[in-house]
Amino acid sequence: MTERQPVPALNPNLLHIRALRAVVDHGSLSGAAKELGYTTSAISLQISALEKALGVRLFERGPRSITITAAGSRLYELSGELLQSLAGIADTMQTYSSGDAGRLRCTAVGSAAAQLLPRAVARIVQTHPSADVSLVVPGAHDDIVQAVRTGSADLGVTYEYSLLPEDDAVGLVRIPLLREEMVILGRDSGESGERESIREFAGSPWVCGSVGSVQDELLCRLGDAFGFHPRIVHRSDDLDVIRGFVGQGLGIALVPILALGIDHSIQLYRLREVPAFRRVLLIHRSTDDNPLISHAISAFHRAAEDFLTWSLTAFQVSFTTPMLSVRPEIEER
């Protein structure tokens, strides 16, 4: 039995196919050369290279004419569909390049997730309806950095507190959104307004996060710095629960501005001697060139500005300076 010889792999060049179509459209090598910006001899060489790659004659060449063969006519028909498909692919890729399409996975927890994330995502969806925007739910705040670093999320919202160590952000770009003062929420300590120092609340019962949490560590460090030991009577890592306890007069709480809520039975006490602050940041991988990230950053900045406007009147009390500020700096590490 005669062994079947393998068929050589075909490798037609798209530039050569365009040359064939131009020759057919114009009926001559010179016309094709003029359209494509080549010399006539270059077009002839491209046609010859295409015939060699396909193993079939595409044109019959006469002294002063060139006539397409049956194979050439069929290739002309097929190549039209091919080039149209490639044009469609190019158009589709352009939408990914511009950020009109593509995928963006966001991750966040806490008050920024509640106050900023919905507003920002709504803006992204409105301006980029063809984009696939989804949320990655982390197990805890510490998981946000890991989710972004490992690629399971593209953009994360994270926090940085004064007096506490910073997260390891090697390989990440950090974009500050807000700088928030830490303020006191209470019910039975007078009308909302300014207070001189956190020392005025030293003897009050506190509602705080669980032992070892960021809120717990921050409050304990503040107590050490200002000479008192906070008497923590209730603990929860849910800010809604904390505000609920405060609203029932069961204690006071130290919270960032994003955690204020809208319960007007609770009073807000701003400290002239600001004991601590929190920064809200966006993070993404420094190697990630997803164009949707820049659109998302703009959307989050707008969301932060909207919240800044709301916070000025949230507790129906006026202050000479805002309690938070928008901070657009970028830090790459």
C-alpha positions as CSV (number, residue, x, y, z in Angstrom):
1,M,0.0,0.0,0.0
2,T,1.4,3.3,-1.0
3,E,1.9,5.7,1.9
4,R,0.0,8.9,1.5
5,Q,2.3,12.0,1.3
6,P,1.5,14.7,3.8
7,V,-0.1,17.9,2.3
8,P,2.2,20.9,2.8
9,A,0.8,23.4,5.3
10,L,-0.8,26.4,3.7
11,N,0.3,29.8,4.7
12,P,-1.3,32.5,2.6
13,N,-0.3,36.0,3.4
14,L,-3.2,38.5,3.8
15,L,-1.2,41.2,2.0
16,H,-0.9,38.8,-0.9
17,I,-4.6,38.1,-0.8
18,R,-5.3,41.9,-0.9
19,A,-3.0,42.1,-3.9
20,L,-5.0,39.4,-5.7
21,R,-8.3,41.2,-5.0
22,A,-6.9,44.5,-6.2
23,V,-5.7,42.9,-9.5
24,V,-9.1,41.4,-10.1
25,D,-10.9,44.7,-9.2
26,H,-8.7,46.8,-11.5
27,G,-8.1,44.1,-14.2
28,S,-4.3,44.8,-14.2
29,L,-1.2,44.6,-12.1
30,S,-0.5,48.3,-12.6
31,G,-4.0,49.3,-11.3
32,A,-3.5,47.2,-8.3
33,A,-0.1,48.7,-7.7
34,K,-1.5,52.2,-7.8
35,E,-4.2,51.4,-5.3
36,L,-2.0,49.6,-2.8
37,G,1.1,51.9,-3.2
38,Y,3.5,49.2,-4.6
39,T,5.4,48.9,-7.8
40,T,3.9,46.7,-10.5
41,S,6.8,44.2,-10.1
42,A,6.1,44.0,-6.3
43,I,2.4,43.1,-7.0
44,S,3.5,40.5,-9.5
45,L,5.9,39.0,-6.9
46,Q,3.1,38.9,-4.2
47,I,0.8,37.1,-6.6
48,S,3.6,34.5,-7.4
49,A,4.2,34.0,-3.6
50,L,0.5,33.4,-3.1
51,E,0.4,30.9,-5.9
52,K,3.4,29.1,-4.4
53,A,1.9,29.0,-0.9
54,L,-1.4,27.6,-2.2
55,G,0.1,25.3,-4.8
56,V,-2.3,26.5,-7.5
57,R,-2.2,28.9,-10.4
58,L,-4.4,32.0,-9.8
59,F,-3.8,33.9,-13.0
60,E,-2.9,33.2,-16.6
61,R,-0.3,35.8,-17.7
62,G,-0.1,36.9,-21.3
63,P,2.3,39.4,-22.9
64,R,0.0,42.3,-22.2
65,S,-2.8,40.8,-20.1
66,I,-3.6,38.8,-17.0
67,T,-6.6,36.6,-16.7
68,I,-7.9,35.0,-13.5
69,T,-8.2,31.3,-13.3
70,A,-11.1,29.3,-11.8
71,A,-9.1,28.8,-8.7
72,G,-8.3,32.5,-8.6
73,S,-12.0,33.4,-8.9
74,R,-12.9,31.0,-6.1
75,L,-10.2,32.5,-3.9
76,Y,-11.5,36.0,-4.7
77,E,-15.0,34.9,-3.5
78,L,-13.8,33.3,-0.3
79,S,-11.3,36.1,0.5
80,G,-14.1,38.6,0.6
81,E,-15.8,36.8,3.4
82,L,-12.4,36.4,5.1
83,L,-11.5,40.1,4.9
84,Q,-14.9,41.1,6.1
85,S,-14.6,38.7,9.1
86,L,-11.1,40.2,9.9
87,A,-12.5,43.7,9.7
88,G,-15.2,42.6,12.2
89,I,-12.5,41.2,14.5
90,A,-10.5,44.4,14.2
91,D,-13.6,46.4,15.1
92,T,-14.3,44.2,18.1
93,M,-10.8,44.4,19.3
94,Q,-10.9,48.2,19.0
95,T,-13.8,48.2,21.5
96,Y,-11.6,46.3,23.9
97,S,-8.7,48.6,23.3
98,S,-10.8,51.7,24.0
99,G,-12.6,50.2,26.9
100,D,-16.0,50.2,25.3
101,A,-16.1,46.5,25.8
102,G,-14.1,44.1,28.0
103,R,-14.2,42.8,31.5
104,L,-13.8,44.6,34.8
105,R,-13.9,42.8,38.1
106,C,-14.2,45.0,41.2
107,T,-13.9,44.0,44.9
108,A,-14.6,45.9,48.1
109,V,-16.0,45.5,51.6
110,G,-17.1,47.9,54.3
111,S,-18.4,51.4,54.1
112,A,-16.7,52.3,50.8
113,A,-18.4,49.3,49.2
114,A,-21.7,50.6,50.5
115,Q,-21.3,54.2,49.7
116,L,-19.0,54.4,46.6
117,L,-19.1,51.1,44.8
118,P,-22.8,51.2,43.7
119,R,-22.5,54.8,42.4
120,A,-19.2,54.1,40.6
121,V,-20.5,50.8,39.0
122,A,-23.7,52.5,37.9
123,R,-21.7,55.2,36.1
124,I,-19.4,52.6,34.4
125,V,-22.4,50.6,33.2
126,Q,-24.1,53.7,31.9
127,T,-21.1,54.9,30.0
128,H,-19.8,51.5,28.8
129,P,-23.0,49.3,28.4
130,S,-21.1,46.7,26.4
131,A,-18.5,46.1,29.1
132,D,-18.8,43.1,31.5
133,V,-18.6,44.6,35.0
134,S,-18.9,42.2,37.9
135,L,-18.2,42.1,41.6
136,V,-15.8,39.7,43.3
137,V,-16.8,39.2,47.0
138,P,-13.8,38.9,49.3
139,G,-14.0,37.0,52.5
140,A,-12.6,40.0,54.5
141,H,-10.8,43.3,53.9
142,D,-7.4,41.6,54.0
143,D,-8.5,39.5,51.0
144,I,-8.9,42.5,48.7
145,V,-5.2,43.1,48.2
146,Q,-4.7,39.3,47.6
147,A,-7.6,39.2,45.1
148,V,-6.1,42.0,43.0
149,R,-2.5,40.8,43.3
150,T,-3.5,37.2,42.1
151,G,-5.6,38.5,39.2
152,S,-9.0,37.3,40.5
153,A,-10.0,41.0,40.7
154,D,-8.9,43.9,38.5
155,L,-9.7,46.8,40.8
156,G,-10.1,46.9,44.6
157,V,-11.2,49.4,47.2
158,T,-9.0,49.3,50.3
159,Y,-8.3,51.4,53.4
160,E,-5.3,52.8,55.2
161,Y,-5.5,54.2,58.7
162,S,-3.2,56.6,60.4
163,L,-1.4,55.1,63.4
164,L,-1.6,51.6,61.9
165,P,0.9,49.9,59.5
166,E,0.3,50.1,55.8
167,D,-0.6,47.0,53.7
168,D,2.1,45.4,51.6
169,A,1.4,47.0,48.2
170,V,4.4,45.9,46.1
171,G,3.5,45.6,42.5
172,L,0.3,47.6,42.9
173,V,-0.8,51.1,41.9
174,R,-2.6,52.9,44.6
175,I,-5.0,55.8,43.8
176,P,-6.3,57.7,46.8
177,L,-10.0,58.6,46.6
178,L,-10.8,60.1,50.0
179,R,-9.1,61.3,53.1
180,E,-11.6,60.9,56.0
181,E,-11.5,62.2,59.5
182,M,-12.4,59.8,62.3
183,V,-15.4,61.2,64.2
184,I,-17.5,60.3,67.2
185,L,-21.1,59.0,66.9
186,G,-23.2,59.3,70.0
187,R,-26.7,60.0,71.2
188,D,-26.6,61.5,74.7
189,S,-23.6,63.8,74.6
190,G,-25.3,67.0,73.4
191,E,-26.1,68.4,69.9
192,S,-23.9,67.6,66.9
193,G,-20.9,69.9,66.5
194,E,-17.2,70.2,67.3
195,R,-15.5,69.0,70.4
196,E,-12.0,69.8,71.4
197,S,-10.5,66.3,71.9
198,I,-11.3,62.7,72.1
199,R,-10.4,63.0,75.8
200,E,-13.8,64.5,76.4
201,F,-15.2,61.0,75.7
202,A,-12.7,59.0,77.7
203,G,-15.1,57.8,80.3
204,S,-17.9,56.9,77.9
205,P,-18.8,53.3,77.0
206,W,-17.7,52.4,73.5
207,V,-19.0,50.3,70.8
208,C,-16.2,48.9,68.7
209,G,-15.1,46.1,66.3
210,S,-14.1,42.7,67.4
211,V,-10.9,42.1,69.4
212,G,-7.9,42.4,67.0
213,S,-9.9,44.2,64.3
214,V,-8.7,47.4,62.7
215,Q,-11.2,49.4,64.7
216,D,-10.2,47.8,67.9
217,E,-6.5,48.3,67.4
218,L,-7.0,51.9,66.3
219,L,-9.2,52.8,69.3
220,C,-6.7,51.2,71.7
221,R,-3.8,53.0,70.2
222,L,-5.7,56.3,70.5
223,G,-6.4,55.6,74.1
224,D,-2.7,55.1,74.8
225,A,-1.8,58.3,72.9
226,F,-4.4,60.4,74.7
227,G,-4.0,58.9,78.2
228,F,-7.1,56.7,78.7
229,H,-8.2,53.1,78.4
230,P,-11.4,52.8,76.4
231,R,-14.2,50.9,78.1
232,I,-15.6,48.8,75.3
233,V,-19.0,47.4,76.2
234,H,-20.3,46.1,72.9
235,R,-18.5,44.7,69.8
236,S,-19.5,44.2,66.2
237,D,-17.7,44.3,62.9
238,D,-20.9,45.4,61.2
239,L,-21.1,49.2,61.0
240,D,-24.9,49.1,60.7
241,V,-25.0,47.1,64.0
242,I,-22.6,49.6,65.6
243,R,-24.8,52.5,64.6
244,G,-27.8,50.6,65.9
245,F,-26.2,50.3,69.4
246,V,-25.2,53.9,69.3
247,G,-28.8,54.9,68.3
248,Q,-30.1,53.0,71.4
249,G,-27.8,54.9,73.7
250,L,-25.7,51.9,74.5
251,G,-22.4,53.5,73.7
252,I,-20.4,55.8,71.4
253,A,-18.3,54.9,68.4
254,L,-15.3,56.2,66.5
255,V,-16.0,55.9,62.8
256,P,-14.8,57.3,59.4
257,I,-17.1,59.6,57.5
258,L,-18.2,57.0,55.0
259,A,-19.8,55.1,57.9
260,L,-22.1,57.9,59.1
261,G,-25.3,56.5,57.8
262,I,-28.5,58.6,57.8
263,D,-30.0,58.1,61.3
264,H,-30.6,61.6,62.6
265,S,-31.3,60.4,66.1
266,I,-27.5,59.9,66.3
267,Q,-25.3,62.9,66.9
268,L,-22.0,63.6,65.2
269,Y,-19.0,65.1,67.1
270,R,-16.1,66.3,65.1
271,L,-12.8,66.6,66.9
272,R,-10.8,69.8,66.5
273,E,-7.7,67.8,67.7
274,V,-8.1,65.2,64.9
275,P,-6.8,62.0,66.5
276,A,-6.8,59.8,63.4
277,F,-7.9,59.7,59.8
278,R,-8.5,57.0,57.1
279,R,-7.6,57.0,53.5
280,V,-9.8,55.2,50.9
281,L,-7.8,53.9,48.0
282,L,-8.2,52.1,44.7
283,I,-5.6,49.5,43.9
284,H,-4.8,47.6,40.7
285,R,-1.8,45.7,39.4
286,S,0.9,47.9,37.9
287,T,1.2,45.5,35.0
288,D,-2.5,45.6,34.1
289,D,-3.2,47.7,31.1
290,N,-7.0,47.0,31.0
291,P,-8.4,50.3,29.6
292,L,-11.6,49.9,31.7
293,I,-9.5,50.5,34.8
294,S,-9.0,54.2,33.9
295,H,-12.7,54.6,33.2
296,A,-13.5,53.0,36.5
297,I,-11.0,55.3,38.4
298,S,-12.8,58.3,36.9
299,A,-16.2,56.9,38.0
300,F,-15.0,56.3,41.5
301,H,-13.6,59.9,41.7
302,R,-17.1,61.2,40.7
303,A,-18.7,58.9,43.3
304,A,-16.3,60.3,45.9
305,E,-17.2,63.9,44.9
306,D,-20.9,63.1,45.1
307,F,-20.4,61.7,48.6
308,L,-18.4,64.7,49.6
309,T,-21.3,66.9,48.7
310,W,-23.7,64.8,50.6
311,S,-21.6,64.6,53.8
312,L,-21.6,68.4,54.1
313,T,-25.3,68.4,55.0
314,A,-25.8,64.8,56.3
315,F,-26.2,65.7,59.9
316,Q,-27.7,69.1,59.5
317,V,-24.7,70.8,61.0
318,S,-22.2,73.1,59.3
319,F,-18.5,73.1,59.7
320,T,-16.0,75.7,58.5
321,T,-14.0,73.0,56.6
322,P,-15.1,69.7,55.2
323,M,-14.5,66.5,57.2
324,L,-13.1,64.7,54.1
325,S,-11.3,65.6,51.0
326,V,-10.9,64.1,47.5
327,R,-7.3,63.0,46.9
328,P,-6.4,62.1,43.3
329,E,-2.7,61.3,43.8
330,I,-1.4,58.0,42.3
331,E,1.2,55.9,44.0
332,E,3.0,53.1,42.3
333,R,4.9,50.6,44.3
